[in-house]
Every structure is written in structure tokens, then in C-alpha cells.
């Protein structure tokens, strides 16, 4: 896949673990950023979630380019749709 996926997560987030395992199973590569260890990423997550540190927050840059899309707690289908696959 030629799009990019960045997942902002925490170590304790069950929704994050579930989405990671689904993306692993589907062969969707991603970069994971733990917001507990990176204050700048925590601030970004708050910015796109109306002041809340809601995870997983996923940023997808679609296959073939285009504007990045930020999604809060997306389904695997939503991630794939944002990637254009």
C-alpha cells in the first residue's frame, strides 16, 4: 500500500490494540506514536479531538496523495476507505 497511516495510541488502549491487530492482519503498515511518551503528539491529538486525548486517533494520507485525514477510533473499513483501497 502506498498511502501512509499514523496511529496515535496509549499502552492501555484496547481499541488501539484491536485496530492494530486488524491492520496487521490486512497487511496495512502504520507508524504508532504513544501520546503518553510524546507531549507534542498528545497536543496534536487534543487539537483534532476538541481538547480530548482520544485514542486511537489515526491520520491517513491516501494512496496517490491528497490531504491527510484524521479519524477518531475508526473502523478497519474506514481506514481502508481513507487509503483508497
C-alpha positions in Angstrom: 0.0 0.0 0.0 1.4 3.4 -0.9 -0.7 5.6 1.5 0.5 6.3 5.0 -1.1 5.6 8.3 -0.1 7.1 11.7 -1.8 5.8 14.8 -1.7 7.8 18.0 -2.3 5.5 20.9 -1.5 4.6 24.5 -0.3 1.4 26.1 -3.6 0.8 27.9 -6.0 1.4 25.0 -8.0 -1.7 24.0 -9.4 -0.1 20.9 -5.9 0.7 19.8 -4.8 -2.9 20.2 -7.8 -4.2 18.3 -7.2 -1.8 15.3 -3.5 -2.6 15.2 -4.2 -6.3 15.1 -6.8 -5.8 12.3 -4.3 -3.7 10.3 -1.6 -6.2 10.8 -3.8 -9.0 9.6 -4.7 -7.0 6.5 -1.1 -6.0 5.8 -1.7 -2.3 6.3 1.5 -0.7 7.5 1.4 2.1 10.1 3.5 4.2 12.4 2.5 4.1 16.0 3.0 7.1 18.3 2.4 6.7 22.0 1.0 10.0 23.2 2.0 9.2 26.8 5.6 9.4 25.8 5.4 12.3 23.3 3.9 15.6 24.6 3.7 17.1 21.0 1.7 14.2 19.8 -0.6 14.4 22.8 -1.2 18.1 21.9 -1.9 17.2 18.3 -4.5 14.5 19.4 -6.2 17.1 21.7 -6.3 19.6 18.8 -8.1 17.2 16.4 -10.4 15.9 19.1 -11.8 19.1 20.6 -9.4 19.2 23.5 -9.7 15.5 24.3 -6.9 12.9 24.3 -9.0 10.3 22.5 -7.2 7.3 21.1 -6.8 5.7 18.7 -6.6 8.8 16.6 -5.5 7.8 13.1 -4.1 10.1 10.4 -4.2 8.7 6.9 -2.6 10.1 3.8 -4.4 8.5 0.9 -2.8 6.3 -1.8 -1.9 8.6 -4.7 -1.6 11.7 -2.4 -4.3 14.0 -1.3 -4.9 15.8 2.0 -4.3 13.8 5.2 -7.5 12.7 7.0 -7.7 12.5 10.8 -10.1 10.0 12.3 -11.0 9.2 15.9 -11.4 5.5 16.8 -12.0 4.5 13.1 -13.0 1.0 12.0 -10.7 -1.0 9.7 -13.1 -0.3 6.9 -12.8 3.5 7.4 -9.0 3.2 7.4 -9.1 1.2 4.2 -11.5 3.7 2.6 -9.3 6.6 3.6 -6.3 4.9 2.0 -8.3 4.4 -1.2 -8.1 0.6 -1.2 
